[in-house]
Amino acid sequence: MFVPSKNLICLLLFLCLAGGLAADAVGQEKAPPKAPKSREIVPGPGAEPPPFVREDGVTSERSMSVDPNVAVKLCVSEGTLKINGWNRDEVRVFVKNGRKFGMKALEKSADTGKVNWLWVAHSPVGPPGPASECLAGDSIEIDAPIGTSFDLSGRAARTTVDSIKKIKVKIVEGVIMLRNITGGINAYTSQGDVMVENSGGAIALESTTGNIVAIEVSPGQIGDLLRAKTNSGAITLQKVEHRQIEASSISGSLLFDGKFLNGGIYNFRTSNGSIRLAIPAASSCTFKATYGFGSFNSEIPLKILTENDSPRARTVVATLGDGGAAVSVTTSSGSIAIRKTDAKP
Amino acid sequence: MNGKCFEIGTIQAFLDGETTPEVSLRLTQHVSACDGCARLIASAEEENSFVFSTLERELDTLVPTQRLWSRINDSIAEEKSSAPFWQKVALYARLALANPSITAAAVVVLALGMFAAFVSLNDRVETTIVSSPQSIRPNDAAPVDGGTVEIATTADGSALPSRTDSKQSVTISSLSRKEIRDLAASVNARSSQREIKPVTADYRVAAVDSYLPGEESYVKTISDLKQNVDTQKDTVMTPSNRVSYERDMAVVNDSIKRMRDVVKTNPRNQAARQVLYSSYQDKIDLLNSVAQREELIASLR
């Protein structure tokens, strides 16, 4: 009788010990993590740009003599930016109620000895970084030679550029208006419209949610491409003389009002938006329209070459005149329409 | 018969081989000189032969032979030799528990073993965190919501960039052992809760059906892009941008779904294929736009 009771006591001791250890382990796992004692604050990425600290808040102006074909690089953190071309070999920068800035010559021309690569930037006091080098102010005005090429980036900036040679602009938020740019445009804004008028060269316009408008644009040389792309906005191309055009929008509509030039290649694409082509009745093009659940109609009589007879997803291949230009129109659920204009081909 | 004759019970026992050698010898000598006992033995043998011949089948079945017994014993021995390890351990433990001193010793050894294992496990977790900066980087461990630590991990345990709305980070090297242990517990809990699926639903749907020519590359590209964009779209896009993005994504997905149905119905419809591929391209462009925005914001930071 004694032995079993001794065994029982030993077993109870073992169970108590094991239970205590298990409870300790479980309690440690479930304990809420303590806040770390040492923390360093780092800026986290976010949709909104970091707040602009107007540590200066001054109005200032600087100018520098430059080469007529100078390249200017700058970044704008916040403000309304206006760039104008003038007939002087000088760059002038004016910032109203903003940061102090400097002009740094990155390179000089071997022929003229003048600055042909200029960097306009804020002189940061704090930690260096791209954002701290950006200009900022209520308004920023830049006058530059007509032959200037600009490389511009920014966060929230309403940008207006007029009468320069070439520009590359990428901003996160803001409207881009470009006028009289002769040597090519590369413009991107994530949120805002892009408008181009009376310009030439290879042109690439892109917006995520904004509209794109191009009026009276022409190629600078043979083969220059006009590309317009937006996700939610509408695209309007009017009096465009490029022979290669690619325009696409997902949910926005697309309007082409102009002429199809002989030998040109035109691609228009939407997913849900309508496509309107306003062309002269005497145009010459081979027309290929592919649509899924939309419709297709034309005010101009077309000579149908092939047409698949399917209830869903149809392709119509037709010609106008001699069929000189190749026009491809694709939409998933939008409608395709050809309208007749009075303009001469 | 005489007074030395044996009783029928003894004769029966003799016939059954159950008498001792002395009794068997005496009975044999007596039968050789006694006609009555000889007849009695003969009669008993006849009865035995009749009974055994009649009940031969039953007796063979019911009474195990020596060969059967040996087979049974062999089988038992074989089963004992192939018994599972835990059964043997249980048997040994049962035998050991019968002895109190052995029981007490076993308890002490087990307790020490568990304690040593517990301490060893804790040390290993701490070592892993401290010596592997690539597994938990400062930016990956971002305290949010008043002190809770969030670390994004994939299903295979690799670290991912954490939510970017966090404003603070943890410097691992500055933490005490206890804090690191708490951090590891939090990581384990969250990694078991958050399972980031590397393959999107669209990809799975497409993978079930057979791909059209050229469709697979579209689907894989979209899957990769989507996996990347999903981790950052909440932080990169503003609310209005997000609304536009989701609307456009819905439009494109609807277009893909409908065109896929059309192609499935009529695989020779080239127009449907073209629109389908165009919709795939739209989706890629849409996903790329998020990455492009994120890239631009990062370049200006």
Contacts between the chains, C-beta under 8 A, distances in Angstrom:
chain1	res1	chain2	res2	distance
A	3	B	98	7.2
A	3	B	100	6.2
A	6	B	100	4.2
A	6	B	103	7.8
A	7	B	97	5.5
A	7	B	98	7.6
A	7	B	100	6.0
A	7	B	103	5.6
A	10	B	100	6.6
A	10	B	103	4.4
A	10	B	104	5.3
A	10	B	107	5.6
A	11	B	97	7.9
A	11	B	103	7.4
A	13	B	107	6.0
A	14	B	107	4.2
A	14	B	110	6.7
A	14	B	111	7.2
A	17	B	107	7.3
A	17	B	111	4.8
A	18	B	110	7.6
A	18	B	111	7.5
A	18	B	114	6.7
A	21	B	111	7.8
A	21	B	114	5.5
A	21	B	115	6.8
A	21	B	118	6.4
A	24	B	118	7.9
A	25	B	118	6.2
A	28	B	181	7.1
A	28	B	185	7.2
A	29	B	185	5.2
A	29	B	188	7.9
A	30	B	185	7.8
A	31	B	182	6.4
A	31	B	185	7.1
A	32	B	148	7.3
A	32	B	182	7.6
A	33	B	147	7.5
A	33	B	148	6.6
A	33	B	149	5.2
A	33	B	179	7.5
A	33	B	182	3.8
A	33	B	183	5.8
A	33	B	185	6.6
A	33	B	186	4.4
A	34	B	147	7.1
A	34	B	178	7.6
A	34	B	179	5.7
A	34	B	182	5.5
A	35	B	143	6.3
A	35	B	146	7.8
A	35	B	147	3.6
A	36	B	143	6.7
A	36	B	149	7.6
A	36	B	170	4.8
A	36	B	171	7.5
A	36	B	174	7.3
A	36	B	175	5.6
A	36	B	179	5.9
A	36	B	183	7.8
A	37	B	174	7.0
A	37	B	175	7.3
A	37	B	176	7.5
A	37	B	179	7.2
A	38	B	171	5.3
A	38	B	174	3.7
A	38	B	175	7.3
A	39	B	143	7.0
A	39	B	168	4.8
A	39	B	169	7.0
A	39	B	170	6.8
A	39	B	171	7.5
A	40	B	138	7.8
A	40	B	168	7.2
A	40	B	169	6.1
A	40	B	171	6.1
A	41	B	167	6.2
A	41	B	168	5.5
A	41	B	169	8.0
A	42	B	138	7.9
A	42	B	139	7.0
A	42	B	167	7.7
A	42	B	168	7.2
A	42	B	169	5.2
A	43	B	167	7.9
A	43	B	301	6.9
A	44	B	142	7.5
A	44	B	164	4.8
A	44	B	165	6.1
A	44	B	166	5.4
A	44	B	167	5.6
A	44	B	235	7.8
A	45	B	164	4.1
A	45	B	232	7.9
A	45	B	235	5.8
A	45	B	236	7.3
A	45	B	294	7.6
A	45	B	297	6.8
A	45	B	298	6.7
A	45	B	301	7.1
A	46	B	164	6.2
A	46	B	165	6.5
A	46	B	235	5.7
A	47	B	235	6.2
A	47	B	236	5.7
A	47	B	237	5.5
A	47	B	238	4.7
A	47	B	241	7.4
A	47	B	297	7.8
A	48	B	238	7.0
A	49	B	297	7.3
A	49	B	300	7.3
A	50	B	301	7.6
A	75	B	300	6.9
A	77	B	300	7.7
A	129	B	301	6.8
A	130	B	299	6.2
A	130	B	300	5.4
A	130	B	301	6.8
A	131	B	300	5.3
A	131	B	301	5.6
A	134	B	300	7.1
A	153	B	296	7.4
A	153	B	299	7.1
A	153	B	300	6.5
A	154	B	300	7.5
A	155	B	297	7.8
A	155	B	300	5.7
A	170	B	296	5.8
A	171	B	296	8.0
A	172	B	293	6.8
A	172	B	296	5.8
A	172	B	297	6.0
A	172	B	300	7.3
A	188	B	292	7.6
A	188	B	296	7.8
A	190	B	241	7.2
A	190	B	289	7.5
A	190	B	292	7.5
A	190	B	293	4.4
A	190	B	296	6.9
A	191	B	238	7.1
A	191	B	240	7.5
A	191	B	241	6.0
A	208	B	241	6.8
A	208	B	244	7.4
A	208	B	289	4.8
A	208	B	293	6.7
A	209	B	240	7.3
A	209	B	241	6.1
A	209	B	244	4.7
A	229	B	285	7.0
A	231	B	244	6.8
A	231	B	245	7.5
A	231	B	248	5.0
A	231	B	285	7.3
A	231	B	286	5.8
A	231	B	289	5.9
A	232	B	244	4.5
A	232	B	247	7.2
A	232	B	248	5.8
A	248	B	282	7.4
A	248	B	285	7.4
A	250	B	248	4.6
A	250	B	251	6.1
A	250	B	252	6.3
A	250	B	282	5.2
A	250	B	285	7.6
A	250	B	286	6.4
A	251	B	247	6.6
A	251	B	248	5.3
A	251	B	251	5.2
A	269	B	278	6.0
A	269	B	282	7.8
A	271	B	248	7.9
A	271	B	251	5.6
A	271	B	252	5.7
A	271	B	255	5.4
A	271	B	278	7.7
A	271	B	279	6.2
A	271	B	282	5.0
A	272	B	251	4.7
A	272	B	255	7.3
A	290	B	271	5.1
A	290	B	274	5.1
A	290	B	275	6.0
A	290	B	278	7.9
A	291	B	271	7.8
A	291	B	275	7.3
A	292	B	255	6.9
A	292	B	258	6.8
A	292	B	259	5.7
A	292	B	262	7.2
A	292	B	271	7.6
A	292	B	272	6.8
A	292	B	275	4.3
A	293	B	258	6.6
A	308	B	269	7.2
A	308	B	270	7.4
A	308	B	271	6.0
A	310	B	266	6.8
A	310	B	269	5.6
A	310	B	271	6.8
A	310	B	272	7.6
A	312	B	258	8.0
A	312	B	262	4.6
A	312	B	269	7.6
A	312	B	272	6.7
A	313	B	259	6.7
A	313	B	262	5.2
A	313	B	269	5.4
A	313	B	271	4.2
A	313	B	272	3.4
A	313	B	275	5.7
A	314	B	271	5.5
A	315	B	270	6.7
A	315	B	271	4.0
A	315	B	274	7.3
A	330	B	274	6.5
A	330	B	275	6.5
A	330	B	278	5.0
A	331	B	275	7.7
A	332	B	255	3.9
A	332	B	258	7.7
A	332	B	259	6.8
A	332	B	275	5.2
A	332	B	278	7.0
A	332	B	279	5.6
A	333	B	255	6.4
A	333	B	258	8.0
